[in-house]
Amino acid sequence: MKSRRAVAPLLAATGLLLAACGGQNGARSDVKQQASAPITIWVDDTRTKPAQEYAAAHPELKATVKSVDNTHGNIPAQIALAVKAGKDVPDAVFLSYPDELANMLVNPVNYALPLDGVVGSDVLDGFAKGSTAACTFDGKTYCLPNDLAQTVLYYDKPLFAKFGYSVPKTFDEWLALGLRVGKEHPGYSLGSVNSRYGLNGYYGSSGCAFNQSSSPTTVTIDVKSPACTRVDDVIGPLLANKTLSKLDPFDAAYTPIVKNDKLLATISPAWMGDYGIKPTSPKKGRWAVAPMPTWKGAATNASGTAGGGIWVVSAKSKNKAAAAKFATGMATDPKVQAASSGYPAYTADADIWLKQVAKDDWYAEDPSAVYRDAAGKISPTLGFVRFQVQAEDAFNATVLKSGGHDIGAALEKFGEQLTKAAQSASYSVKGD
């Protein structure tokens, strides 16, 4: 899986886009539709082959698939530059960084097409519960989720048995576990809270509003709410006793923790098993997946999210119907999604995908029920905004840097930096 840090040089291109957005979602120009017009689809390397195969299986769509650099910020920047130059833009794109959608909704780009009425409601209703919420702005659906990155609790089952630990069902129990581990087995880890893994996985699952946005120009930021401060009470002590790591889970210094069987458990997205743990800890029958713990006072055990991809159709396409059919097909076709690298967002396809996962003897037990349940519980406060990268950087520079010491003050400072980043991206900020 990708690291945002590896793509930092391309953020300059995103900056051009942000400077141009003007903060308003302006009127879209009507484009005369041509039912026979060919379409161009931009995808990342992973989606290239399945997209080409889908195009070949559906010649009536006259689709040409182009593999493009999906470095964070590149696709919105390329489209913004094309719009400015009056050049053609792709008829549909796959975004492996879904927050990029927020850049494509505003002036002067106005790229994304509202899909309500273009894609059937029966299709939209077929995605995992709540998974289209982040695609929705001002009541209109601007993207189709391809795969989800719902957070779950991975744990080393034999190690839990050896140490006599129970799998936490609440975050109070997660805290108690971490305090015991710190005293009884120093050096063992409960995973990473670096960047989006801590911000989206912990604060996001708690319902903390730091990027909650249902409009291209308005965001809610309220880090003083109990949904935010209760997370401090859990991760603060565990950062201080070092059972939670400040390292990115793909950092070379973190890998030995997994390789040497020092990773006891982790709150991580559903792709972490295959792409983050298995390559370094390949022993069969060791890792199990448990439901997300429930935050104190919460009604349910909501999930955070870190990753996932989306499909976006162009409002400037000369053949919107064909572009929408292609995007819909890629997001929902059982053959395409059965081979997906991540958990399919479309529920019927997820069931097919999970049948393969259930046979994977790397898992200590079938994780299907946990993945399925978590897919429908992604926190509705998590949104797509134009300052997501800046938010993650600010989180690392404040909350993470505190090392758990006076984390409340660090969270307030994070909120201040977050508000400035949002305002710089032309958002009107609601909240404390």
BATORMI-307828 format. One record per residue (C-alpha): y, z, x. Coordinates in steps of 0.02 Angstrom, whole numbers. Each point is the difference from the previous one (the first is absolute). Layout:
BEGIN
Y Z X
...
***
This chain:
BEGIN
0 0 0
178 -32 53
126 117 77
182 -16 -51
52 56 174
-79 -156 73
118 -109 -100
164 87 39
79 -151 87
-10 -100 -162
102 128 -95
155 -85 66
-44 -144 -114
-16 119 -146
170 68 43
74 -171 -31
-80 1 -170
64 173 -44
174 -45 52
-3 -147 -116
-73 82 -154
163 65 -71
-92 128 -105
-4 -96 -162
-139 -94 -86
94 -155 -49
-40 -135 -125
-139 -120 51
27 -185 -1
-114 -99 -115
-111 -122 90
-63 -152 -94
-188 16 -17
-120 -139 52
-178 28 -60
-72 -112 136
104 67 143
-102 60 150
19 180 55
7 88 168
-76 172 26
41 116 146
-134 124 51
-47 108 149
-144 -38 117
-122 108 -100
36 -94 -162
3 -175 76
-183 -45 -16
-27 69 -176
164 -80 -57
-52 -168 72
-169 14 -86
84 45 -164
118 -148 18
-149 -116 32
-89 68 -153
154 -31 -107
66 -172 50
98 -10 -163
124 125 74
40 -117 147
22 151 113
34 -5 186
-36 164 88
103 46 152
-41 147 113
160 88 53
49 143 112
-6 154 -112
90 114 121
99 122 -105
162 -79 -57
-42 -176 56
-43 -79 -167
154 65 -95
108 -52 148
-75 -174 7
25 -24 -187
178 68 7
43 -121 139
-78 -145 -96
97 45 -157
162 10 98
-35 -171 77
-47 -76 -168
-176 -36 59
-163 13 -98
-87 168 -9
-185 35 -33
-55 -1 -181
-95 164 23
-25 122 143
-118 140 46
90 153 68
-103 120 104
151 117 3
35 19 -186
168 85 25
64 -171 55
5 -45 -185
160 103 -15
86 -121 120
-49 -148 -106
76 59 -163
183 3 46
143 -118 41
2 -123 79
-189 -19 7
-54 31 -181
-172 -65 46
-121 100 -109
-45 -65 -173
-27 125 -143
-183 -23 -45
4 70 -177
-37 -145 -116
-56 -106 148
-154 103 36
-93 58 -155
13 181 -52
-190 9 -1
4 -40 186
140 123 38
-94 134 -96
-154 -34 106
73 77 158
-34 181 42
101 119 -106
177 16 65
-27 -122 144
131 -122 -64
131 137 -20
77 -29 172
10 -187 -43
107 39 -150
190 -6 9
113 13 -151
-154 -14 -110
-63 -163 75
-155 -26 107
40 -92 162
-166 6 93
-188 8 -18
-89 132 104
-139 -74 106
-78 155 77
39 184 -7
15 135 133
-23 155 -107
-18 158 103
-161 102 -3
-73 142 103
-119 -57 138
-107 136 78
-137 17 129
-141 66 -109
-118 65 137
146 85 87
56 85 -160
-179 65 -23
-11 57 180
164 97 -12
-39 68 -174
154 -78 -80
20 -58 -181
92 -159 -45
174 47 -64
41 -38 -181
180 57 11
133 -12 135
4 190 7
-183 -11 51
44 -141 122
129 117 79
-126 143 9
-126 -117 80
126 -56 131
47 179 43
-185 43 23
-31 -154 106
147 43 110
-72 173 35
-187 -36 -1
-8 -175 73
161 -43 92
7 -181 51
-74 -64 -162
114 -100 -111
38 -26 -185
75 -170 35
171 -78 27
163 23 -94
93 -127 104
117 -116 -94
-69 -70 -164
-159 105 15
100 158 -19
145 -68 -102
-95 -105 -128
-168 90 14
62 179 -16
177 -1 -72
-38 -156 -102
-158 71 -79
98 157 -44
125 -103 -101
143 29 122
137 -126 -40
54 -83 162
-17 -185 -45
-16 6 -190
77 -160 -63
-14 -95 -163
153 -108 32
45 -112 147
162 97 21
-41 180 -46
-113 128 84
-38 183 -31
-2 115 151
-26 186 -32
-81 85 148
55 173 -60
-116 -9 -151
-156 111 -7
-106 -158 12
69 -20 176
19 179 60
-178 47 -48
-61 -128 126
100 90 135
-96 158 -39
-163 -89 40
36 -116 144
124 115 87
-129 130 55
-128 -134 40
122 -96 109
43 163 87
-183 41 38
-32 -184 45
-142 -30 -123
110 -139 -69
44 -130 130
171 -79 26
-83 -151 80
-28 -163 -91
-187 -14 -40
-5 -162 100
88 75 151
-105 -7 158
24 187 22
-70 33 -175
-158 -105 16
-93 127 109
16 127 -141
-106 -115 -109
-114 -61 140
-42 177 56
-40 59 -177
154 112 -6
65 -77 -161
-64 119 -134
87 -78 -150
152 -103 -45
108 -46 -149
7 -188 23
7 -167 -95
-162 -76 -63
-4 -127 141
1 133 136
-189 21 -6
-39 -180 44
148 -35 115
51 167 73
-154 112 11
-156 -108 0
45 -105 154
19 158 104
-125 112 -90
-140 -121 -50
-140 126 -26
-86 -28 -166
-5 131 -137
140 106 72
158 -35 -100
21 40 -184
146 -28 -118
67 134 -118
137 -5 -133
178 37 50
38 186 -11
119 55 -137
173 61 43
49 173 -62
70 -14 -176
-48 -184 -18
-89 -62 -155
-119 -113 96
-55 -48 175
114 -149 25
-22 -119 146
126 -63 125
-11 -174 72
19 -78 171
-26 -188 1
-67 -126 -122
61 -177 -28
86 -93 -143
27 -177 -63
174 -61 -45
42 -163 -90
161 -94 33
133 -13 -134
58 -157 92
-168 -90 -15
-4 -171 -82
-172 44 -67
3 183 -46
-155 -15 -110
-107 -64 143
71 128 122
-34 141 -122
-178 -63 -31
-33 -3 186
67 176 29
-92 65 -152
-161 -83 55
9 76 174
35 172 -71
-136 -3 -132
-136 -126 45
-163 98 20
-61 -109 144
162 21 96
18 185 -32
-183 42 32
35 -45 181
167 90 5
39 100 156
72 137 -110
-34 82 -169
35 -134 -134
140 47 -117
-80 -96 -143
-120 122 -81
-142 -120 -42
-1 -65 178
7 175 72
-163 40 -88
-82 -150 86
76 48 168
-60 179 -17
-180 -57 -21
7 -59 180
84 159 59
-134 105 -87
-131 -82 112
95 41 160
-103 133 89
147 47 111
52 111 -145
-92 165 -22
4 -32 -187
60 -134 -121
192 8 -3
20 -118 -148
46 127 -133
132 80 112
81 -165 48
0 -58 -182
76 161 -66
135 5 135
48 -182 -34
63 49 -172
96 151 60
128 -69 124
160 100 -22
129 -92 -107
140 67 110
-51 -115 143
103 -159 -3
44 -156 99
171 15 83
99 -92 132
10 153 113
-184 47 12
-8 -25 188
159 101 25
-74 136 -113
-156 12 108
103 5 159
111 137 -72
-153 99 -54
-70 -4 176
169 46 75
23 152 -112
-151 74 -90
-128 -53 129
112 43 147
20 176 -68
-182 34 41
-7 106 -156
138 118 58
142 18 -127
-73 -149 -90
111 34 -152
157 -37 101
-86 -153 73
-40 -64 -174
181 19 -54
56 -96 154
-129 -133 -45
76 -12 -173
173 -25 74
-60 -140 113
-97 -76 -143
153 -5 -111
101 -86 136
-137 -128 26
-9 -35 -187
188 -19 -15
1 -117 150
-127 -105 -93
121 -10 -148
-89 125 -112
83 118 -121
-85 167 34
-50 121 -137
-63 176 28
58 155 91
***
